[in-house]
Amino acid sequence: MLPAMGLLLSAAMLVAALMAVRGRRSLPISILAAGLVSLLASVQFLLLAAPDVAMTEAAIGSGLTTFLFFFILARVRHD
């Protein structure tokens, strides 16, 4: 069960990464897809029995970075 879950998460990460790279028309969708890649990576780390790395990836990689990208996007569009 565990290898199948890892394979499914890897495939989902690949799809989300392609969405982030190919999302030329919608920048918010690209930002959300990049955040999803990071969130799925944190779940992958959790499955690999590295909860400290998973928690750091979820907090910094997924949460803070996505928030920062949206904050900067709003500032750039406002000016």
Phi and psi restraints in degrees (range 20) as a CNS / XPLOR table:
assign (resid 1 and name C) (resid 2 and name N)
       (resid 2 and name CA) (resid 2 and name C) 1.0 -65.1 20.0 2
assign (resid 2 and name N) (resid 2 and name CA)
       (resid 2 and name C) (resid 3 and name N) 1.0 -43.5 20.0 2
assign (resid 2 and name C) (resid 3 and name N)
       (resid 3 and name CA) (resid 3 and name C) 1.0 -64.4 20.0 2
assign (resid 3 and name N) (resid 3 and name CA)
       (resid 3 and name C) (resid 4 and name N) 1.0 -34.5 20.0 2
assign (resid 3 and name C) (resid 4 and name N)
       (resid 4 and name CA) (resid 4 and name C) 1.0 -66.9 20.0 2
assign (resid 4 and name N) (resid 4 and name CA)
       (resid 4 and name C) (resid 5 and name N) 1.0 -38.0 20.0 2
assign (resid 4 and name C) (resid 5 and name N)
       (resid 5 and name CA) (resid 5 and name C) 1.0 -67.2 20.0 2
assign (resid 5 and name N) (resid 5 and name CA)
       (resid 5 and name C) (resid 6 and name N) 1.0 -40.5 20.0 2
assign (resid 5 and name C) (resid 6 and name N)
       (resid 6 and name CA) (resid 6 and name C) 1.0 -63.6 20.0 2
assign (resid 6 and name N) (resid 6 and name CA)
       (resid 6 and name C) (resid 7 and name N) 1.0 -39.6 20.0 2
assign (resid 6 and name C) (resid 7 and name N)
       (resid 7 and name CA) (resid 7 and name C) 1.0 -66.8 20.0 2
assign (resid 7 and name N) (resid 7 and name CA)
       (resid 7 and name C) (resid 8 and name N) 1.0 -40.4 20.0 2
assign (resid 7 and name C) (resid 8 and name N)
       (resid 8 and name CA) (resid 8 and name C) 1.0 -65.1 20.0 2
assign (resid 8 and name N) (resid 8 and name CA)
       (resid 8 and name C) (resid 9 and name N) 1.0 -42.7 20.0 2
assign (resid 8 and name C) (resid 9 and name N)
       (resid 9 and name CA) (resid 9 and name C) 1.0 -65.1 20.0 2
assign (resid 9 and name N) (resid 9 and name CA)
       (resid 9 and name C) (resid 10 and name N) 1.0 -38.1 20.0 2
assign (resid 9 and name C) (resid 10 and name N)
       (resid 10 and name CA) (resid 10 and name C) 1.0 -64.8 20.0 2
assign (resid 10 and name N) (resid 10 and name CA)
       (resid 10 and name C) (resid 11 and name N) 1.0 -40.7 20.0 2
assign (resid 10 and name C) (resid 11 and name N)
       (resid 11 and name CA) (resid 11 and name C) 1.0 -65.6 20.0 2
assign (resid 11 and name N) (resid 11 and name CA)
       (resid 11 and name C) (resid 12 and name N) 1.0 -40.5 20.0 2
assign (resid 11 and name C) (resid 12 and name N)
       (resid 12 and name CA) (resid 12 and name C) 1.0 -65.7 20.0 2
assign (resid 12 and name N) (resid 12 and name CA)
       (resid 12 and name C) (resid 13 and name N) 1.0 -37.8 20.0 2
assign (resid 12 and name C) (resid 13 and name N)
       (resid 13 and name CA) (resid 13 and name C) 1.0 -64.3 20.0 2
assign (resid 13 and name N) (resid 13 and name CA)
       (resid 13 and name C) (resid 14 and name N) 1.0 -39.3 20.0 2
assign (resid 13 and name C) (resid 14 and name N)
       (resid 14 and name CA) (resid 14 and name C) 1.0 -65.0 20.0 2
assign (resid 14 and name N) (resid 14 and name CA)
       (resid 14 and name C) (resid 15 and name N) 1.0 -43.3 20.0 2
assign (resid 14 and name C) (resid 15 and name N)
       (resid 15 and name CA) (resid 15 and name C) 1.0 -63.8 20.0 2
assign (resid 15 and name N) (resid 15 and name CA)
       (resid 15 and name C) (resid 16 and name N) 1.0 -43.6 20.0 2
assign (resid 15 and name C) (resid 16 and name N)
       (resid 16 and name CA) (resid 16 and name C) 1.0 -66.1 20.0 2
assign (resid 16 and name N) (resid 16 and name CA)
       (resid 16 and name C) (resid 17 and name N) 1.0 -36.8 20.0 2
assign (resid 16 and name C) (resid 17 and name N)
       (resid 17 and name CA) (resid 17 and name C) 1.0 -66.5 20.0 2
assign (resid 17 and name N) (resid 17 and name CA)
       (resid 17 and name C) (resid 18 and name N) 1.0 -39.9 20.0 2
assign (resid 17 and name C) (resid 18 and name N)
       (resid 18 and name CA) (resid 18 and name C) 1.0 -65.0 20.0 2
assign (resid 18 and name N) (resid 18 and name CA)
       (resid 18 and name C) (resid 19 and name N) 1.0 -37.3 20.0 2
assign (resid 18 and name C) (resid 19 and name N)
       (resid 19 and name CA) (resid 19 and name C) 1.0 -64.4 20.0 2
assign (resid 19 and name N) (resid 19 and name CA)
       (resid 19 and name C) (resid 20 and name N) 1.0 -38.3 20.0 2
assign (resid 19 and name C) (resid 20 and name N)
       (resid 20 and name CA) (resid 20 and name C) 1.0 -67.9 20.0 2
assign (resid 20 and name N) (resid 20 and name CA)
       (resid 20 and name C) (resid 21 and name N) 1.0 -37.9 20.0 2
assign (resid 20 and name C) (resid 21 and name N)
       (resid 21 and name CA) (resid 21 and name C) 1.0 -78.7 20.0 2
assign (resid 21 and name N) (resid 21 and name CA)
       (resid 21 and name C) (resid 22 and name N) 1.0 -40.1 20.0 2
assign (resid 21 and name C) (resid 22 and name N)
       (resid 22 and name CA) (resid 22 and name C) 1.0 -87.3 20.0 2
assign (resid 22 and name N) (resid 22 and name CA)
       (resid 22 and name C) (resid 23 and name N) 1.0 -5.7 20.0 2
assign (resid 22 and name C) (resid 23 and name N)
       (resid 23 and name CA) (resid 23 and name C) 1.0 -78.3 20.0 2
assign (resid 23 and name N) (resid 23 and name CA)
       (resid 23 and name C) (resid 24 and name N) 1.0 71.1 20.0 2
assign (resid 23 and name C) (resid 24 and name N)
       (resid 24 and name CA) (resid 24 and name C) 1.0 -79.3 20.0 2
assign (resid 24 and name N) (resid 24 and name CA)
       (resid 24 and name C) (resid 25 and name N) 1.0 -26.7 20.0 2
assign (resid 24 and name C) (resid 25 and name N)
       (resid 25 and name CA) (resid 25 and name C) 1.0 -82.4 20.0 2
assign (resid 25 and name N) (resid 25 and name CA)
       (resid 25 and name C) (resid 26 and name N) 1.0 -33.5 20.0 2
assign (resid 25 and name C) (resid 26 and name N)
       (resid 26 and name CA) (resid 26 and name C) 1.0 -124.6 20.0 2
assign (resid 26 and name N) (resid 26 and name CA)
       (resid 26 and name C) (resid 27 and name N) 1.0 105.9 20.0 2
assign (resid 26 and name C) (resid 27 and name N)
       (resid 27 and name CA) (resid 27 and name C) 1.0 -67.3 20.0 2
assign (resid 27 and name N) (resid 27 and name CA)
       (resid 27 and name C) (resid 28 and name N) 1.0 -39.8 20.0 2
assign (resid 27 and name C) (resid 28 and name N)
       (resid 28 and name CA) (resid 28 and name C) 1.0 -61.6 20.0 2
assign (resid 28 and name N) (resid 28 and name CA)
       (resid 28 and name C) (resid 29 and name N) 1.0 -35.7 20.0 2
assign (resid 28 and name C) (resid 29 and name N)
       (resid 29 and name CA) (resid 29 and name C) 1.0 -65.7 20.0 2
assign (resid 29 and name N) (resid 29 and name CA)
       (resid 29 and name C) (resid 30 and name N) 1.0 -39.1 20.0 2
assign (resid 29 and name C) (resid 30 and name N)
       (resid 30 and name CA) (resid 30 and name C) 1.0 -64.4 20.0 2
assign (resid 30 and name N) (resid 30 and name CA)
       (resid 30 and name C) (resid 31 and name N) 1.0 -39.5 20.0 2
assign (resid 30 and name C) (resid 31 and name N)
       (resid 31 and name CA) (resid 31 and name C) 1.0 -65.8 20.0 2
assign (resid 31 and name N) (resid 31 and name CA)
       (resid 31 and name C) (resid 32 and name N) 1.0 -44.0 20.0 2
assign (resid 31 and name C) (resid 32 and name N)
       (resid 32 and name CA) (resid 32 and name C) 1.0 -64.7 20.0 2
assign (resid 32 and name N) (resid 32 and name CA)
       (resid 32 and name C) (resid 33 and name N) 1.0 -37.0 20.0 2
assign (resid 32 and name C) (resid 33 and name N)
       (resid 33 and name CA) (resid 33 and name C) 1.0 -67.0 20.0 2
assign (resid 33 and name N) (resid 33 and name CA)
       (resid 33 and name C) (resid 34 and name N) 1.0 -38.2 20.0 2
assign (resid 33 and name C) (resid 34 and name N)
       (resid 34 and name CA) (resid 34 and name C) 1.0 -66.1 20.0 2
assign (resid 34 and name N) (resid 34 and name CA)
       (resid 34 and name C) (resid 35 and name N) 1.0 -38.1 20.0 2
assign (resid 34 and name C) (resid 35 and name N)
       (resid 35 and name CA) (resid 35 and name C) 1.0 -65.2 20.0 2
assign (resid 35 and name N) (resid 35 and name CA)
       (resid 35 and name C) (resid 36 and name N) 1.0 -35.2 20.0 2
assign (resid 35 and name C) (resid 36 and name N)
       (resid 36 and name CA) (resid 36 and name C) 1.0 -66.6 20.0 2
assign (resid 36 and name N) (resid 36 and name CA)
       (resid 36 and name C) (resid 37 and name N) 1.0 -37.9 20.0 2
assign (resid 36 and name C) (resid 37 and name N)
       (resid 37 and name CA) (resid 37 and name C) 1.0 -59.3 20.0 2
assign (resid 37 and name N) (resid 37 and name CA)
       (resid 37 and name C) (resid 38 and name N) 1.0 -44.5 20.0 2
assign (resid 37 and name C) (resid 38 and name N)
       (resid 38 and name CA) (resid 38 and name C) 1.0 -66.9 20.0 2
assign (resid 38 and name N) (resid 38 and name CA)
       (resid 38 and name C) (resid 39 and name N) 1.0 -39.4 20.0 2
assign (resid 38 and name C) (resid 39 and name N)
       (resid 39 and name CA) (resid 39 and name C) 1.0 -65.9 20.0 2
assign (resid 39 and name N) (resid 39 and name CA)
       (resid 39 and name C) (resid 40 and name N) 1.0 -41.7 20.0 2
assign (resid 39 and name C) (resid 40 and name N)
       (resid 40 and name CA) (resid 40 and name C) 1.0 -67.5 20.0 2
assign (resid 40 and name N) (resid 40 and name CA)
       (resid 40 and name C) (resid 41 and name N) 1.0 -32.5 20.0 2
assign (resid 40 and name C) (resid 41 and name N)
       (resid 41 and name CA) (resid 41 and name C) 1.0 -65.5 20.0 2
assign (resid 41 and name N) (resid 41 and name CA)
       (resid 41 and name C) (resid 42 and name N) 1.0 -37.1 20.0 2
assign (resid 41 and name C) (resid 42 and name N)
       (resid 42 and name CA) (resid 42 and name C) 1.0 -67.2 20.0 2
assign (resid 42 and name N) (resid 42 and name CA)
       (resid 42 and name C) (resid 43 and name N) 1.0 -35.8 20.0 2
assign (resid 42 and name C) (resid 43 and name N)
       (resid 43 and name CA) (resid 43 and name C) 1.0 -66.7 20.0 2
assign (resid 43 and name N) (resid 43 and name CA)
       (resid 43 and name C) (resid 44 and name N) 1.0 -38.3 20.0 2
assign (resid 43 and name C) (resid 44 and name N)
       (resid 44 and name CA) (resid 44 and name C) 1.0 -62.7 20.0 2
assign (resid 44 and name N) (resid 44 and name CA)
       (resid 44 and name C) (resid 45 and name N) 1.0 -42.6 20.0 2
assign (resid 44 and name C) (resid 45 and name N)
       (resid 45 and name CA) (resid 45 and name C) 1.0 -63.5 20.0 2
assign (resid 45 and name N) (resid 45 and name CA)
       (resid 45 and name C) (resid 46 and name N) 1.0 -36.4 20.0 2
assign (resid 45 and name C) (resid 46 and name N)
       (resid 46 and name CA) (resid 46 and name C) 1.0 -65.5 20.0 2
assign (resid 46 and name N) (resid 46 and name CA)
       (resid 46 and name C) (resid 47 and name N) 1.0 -39.9 20.0 2
assign (resid 46 and name C) (resid 47 and name N)
       (resid 47 and name CA) (resid 47 and name C) 1.0 -67.4 20.0 2
assign (resid 47 and name N) (resid 47 and name CA)
       (resid 47 and name C) (resid 48 and name N) 1.0 -26.5 20.0 2
assign (resid 47 and name C) (resid 48 and name N)
       (resid 48 and name CA) (resid 48 and name C) 1.0 -87.8 20.0 2
assign (resid 48 and name N) (resid 48 and name CA)
       (resid 48 and name C) (resid 49 and name N) 1.0 13.0 20.0 2
assign (resid 48 and name C) (resid 49 and name N)
       (resid 49 and name CA) (resid 49 and name C) 1.0 64.6 20.0 2
assign (resid 49 and name N) (resid 49 and name CA)
       (resid 49 and name C) (resid 50 and name N) 1.0 42.7 20.0 2
assign (resid 49 and name C) (resid 50 and name N)
       (resid 50 and name CA) (resid 50 and name C) 1.0 -126.7 20.0 2
assign (resid 50 and name N) (resid 50 and name CA)
       (resid 50 and name C) (resid 51 and name N) 1.0 73.4 20.0 2
assign (resid 50 and name C) (resid 51 and name N)
       (resid 51 and name CA) (resid 51 and name C) 1.0 -67.0 20.0 2
assign (resid 51 and name N) (resid 51 and name CA)
       (resid 51 and name C) (resid 52 and name N) 1.0 -29.9 20.0 2
assign (resid 51 and name C) (resid 52 and name N)
       (resid 52 and name CA) (resid 52 and name C) 1.0 -68.3 20.0 2
assign (resid 52 and name N) (resid 52 and name CA)
       (resid 52 and name C) (resid 53 and name N) 1.0 -40.8 20.0 2
assign (resid 52 and name C) (resid 53 and name N)
       (resid 53 and name CA) (resid 53 and name C) 1.0 -68.7 20.0 2
assign (resid 53 and name N) (resid 53 and name CA)
       (resid 53 and name C) (resid 54 and name N) 1.0 -38.5 20.0 2
assign (resid 53 and name C) (resid 54 and name N)
       (resid 54 and name CA) (resid 54 and name C) 1.0 -63.8 20.0 2
assign (resid 54 and name N) (resid 54 and name CA)
       (resid 54 and name C) (resid 55 and name N) 1.0 -41.7 20.0 2
assign (resid 54 and name C) (resid 55 and name N)
       (resid 55 and name CA) (resid 55 and name C) 1.0 -68.1 20.0 2
assign (resid 55 and name N) (resid 55 and name CA)
       (resid 55 and name C) (resid 56 and name N) 1.0 -39.6 20.0 2
assign (resid 55 and name C) (resid 56 and name N)
       (resid 56 and name CA) (resid 56 and name C) 1.0 -66.1 20.0 2
assign (resid 56 and name N) (resid 56 and name CA)
       (resid 56 and name C) (resid 57 and name N) 1.0 -42.7 20.0 2
assign (resid 56 and name C) (resid 57 and name N)
       (resid 57 and name CA) (resid 57 and name C) 1.0 -64.0 20.0 2
assign (resid 57 and name N) (resid 57 and name CA)
       (resid 57 and name C) (resid 58 and name N) 1.0 -40.4 20.0 2
assign (resid 57 and name C) (resid 58 and name N)
       (resid 58 and name CA) (resid 58 and name C) 1.0 -68.1 20.0 2
assign (resid 58 and name N) (resid 58 and name CA)
       (resid 58 and name C) (resid 59 and name N) 1.0 -40.9 20.0 2
assign (resid 58 and name C) (resid 59 and name N)
       (resid 59 and name CA) (resid 59 and name C) 1.0 -74.1 20.0 2
assign (resid 59 and name N) (resid 59 and name CA)
       (resid 59 and name C) (resid 60 and name N) 1.0 -49.4 20.0 2
assign (resid 59 and name C) (resid 60 and name N)
       (resid 60 and name CA) (resid 60 and name C) 1.0 -86.9 20.0 2
assign (resid 60 and name N) (resid 60 and name CA)
       (resid 60 and name C) (resid 61 and name N) 1.0 -55.0 20.0 2
assign (resid 60 and name C) (resid 61 and name N)
       (resid 61 and name CA) (resid 61 and name C) 1.0 -66.0 20.0 2
assign (resid 61 and name N) (resid 61 and name CA)
       (resid 61 and name C) (resid 62 and name N) 1.0 -46.2 20.0 2
assign (resid 61 and name C) (resid 62 and name N)
       (resid 62 and name CA) (resid 62 and name C) 1.0 -89.3 20.0 2
assign (resid 62 and name N) (resid 62 and name CA)
       (resid 62 and name C) (resid 63 and name N) 1.0 -49.0 20.0 2
assign (resid 62 and name C) (resid 63 and name N)
       (resid 63 and name CA) (resid 63 and name C) 1.0 -77.5 20.0 2
assign (resid 63 and name N) (resid 63 and name CA)
       (resid 63 and name C) (resid 64 and name N) 1.0 -61.1 20.0 2
assign (resid 63 and name C) (resid 64 and name N)
       (resid 64 and name CA) (resid 64 and name C) 1.0 -68.5 20.0 2
assign (resid 64 and name N) (resid 64 and name CA)
       (resid 64 and name C) (resid 65 and name N) 1.0 -42.8 20.0 2
assign (resid 64 and name C) (resid 65 and name N)
       (resid 65 and name CA) (resid 65 and name C) 1.0 -65.3 20.0 2
assign (resid 65 and name N) (resid 65 and name CA)
       (resid 65 and name C) (resid 66 and name N) 1.0 -42.5 20.0 2
assign (resid 65 and name C) (resid 66 and name N)
       (resid 66 and name CA) (resid 66 and name C) 1.0 -64.4 20.0 2
assign (resid 66 and name N) (resid 66 and name CA)
       (resid 66 and name C) (resid 67 and name N) 1.0 -43.2 20.0 2
assign (resid 66 and name C) (resid 67 and name N)
       (resid 67 and name CA) (resid 67 and name C) 1.0 -60.7 20.0 2
assign (resid 67 and name N) (resid 67 and name CA)
       (resid 67 and name C) (resid 68 and name N) 1.0 -43.9 20.0 2
assign (resid 67 and name C) (resid 68 and name N)
       (resid 68 and name CA) (resid 68 and name C) 1.0 -63.7 20.0 2
assign (resid 68 and name N) (resid 68 and name CA)
       (resid 68 and name C) (resid 69 and name N) 1.0 -40.9 20.0 2
assign (resid 68 and name C) (resid 69 and name N)
       (resid 69 and name CA) (resid 69 and name C) 1.0 -61.9 20.0 2
assign (resid 69 and name N) (resid 69 and name CA)
       (resid 69 and name C) (resid 70 and name N) 1.0 -43.6 20.0 2
assign (resid 69 and name C) (resid 70 and name N)
       (resid 70 and name CA) (resid 70 and name C) 1.0 -67.9 20.0 2
assign (resid 70 and name N) (resid 70 and name CA)
       (resid 70 and name C) (resid 71 and name N) 1.0 -36.9 20.0 2
assign (resid 70 and name C) (resid 71 and name N)
       (resid 71 and name CA) (resid 71 and name C) 1.0 -63.3 20.0 2
assign (resid 71 and name N) (resid 71 and name CA)
       (resid 71 and name C) (resid 72 and name N) 1.0 -45.7 20.0 2
assign (resid 71 and name C) (resid 72 and name N)
       (resid 72 and name CA) (resid 72 and name C) 1.0 -66.9 20.0 2
assign (resid 72 and name N) (resid 72 and name CA)
       (resid 72 and name C) (resid 73 and name N) 1.0 -38.7 20.0 2
assign (resid 72 and name C) (resid 73 and name N)
       (resid 73 and name CA) (resid 73 and name C) 1.0 -61.6 20.0 2
assign (resid 73 and name N) (resid 73 and name CA)
       (resid 73 and name C) (resid 74 and name N) 1.0 -41.9 20.0 2
assign (resid 73 and name C) (resid 74 and name N)
       (resid 74 and name CA) (resid 74 and name C) 1.0 -66.5 20.0 2
assign (resid 74 and name N) (resid 74 and name CA)
       (resid 74 and name C) (resid 75 and name N) 1.0 -38.2 20.0 2
assign (resid 74 and name C) (resid 75 and name N)
       (resid 75 and name CA) (resid 75 and name C) 1.0 -67.3 20.0 2
assign (resid 75 and name N) (resid 75 and name CA)
       (resid 75 and name C) (resid 76 and name N) 1.0 -39.8 20.0 2
assign (resid 75 and name C) (resid 76 and name N)
       (resid 76 and name CA) (resid 76 and name C) 1.0 -68.7 20.0 2
assign (resid 76 and name N) (resid 76 and name CA)
       (resid 76 and name C) (resid 77 and name N) 1.0 -42.4 20.0 2
assign (resid 76 and name C) (resid 77 and name N)
       (resid 77 and name CA) (resid 77 and name C) 1.0 -70.3 20.0 2
assign (resid 77 and name N) (resid 77 and name CA)
       (resid 77 and name C) (resid 78 and name N) 1.0 -29.7 20.0 2
assign (resid 77 and name C) (resid 78 and name N)
       (resid 78 and name CA) (resid 78 and name C) 1.0 -71.9 20.0 2
assign (resid 78 and name N) (resid 78 and name CA)
       (resid 78 and name C) (resid 79 and name N) 1.0 -39.7 20.0 2
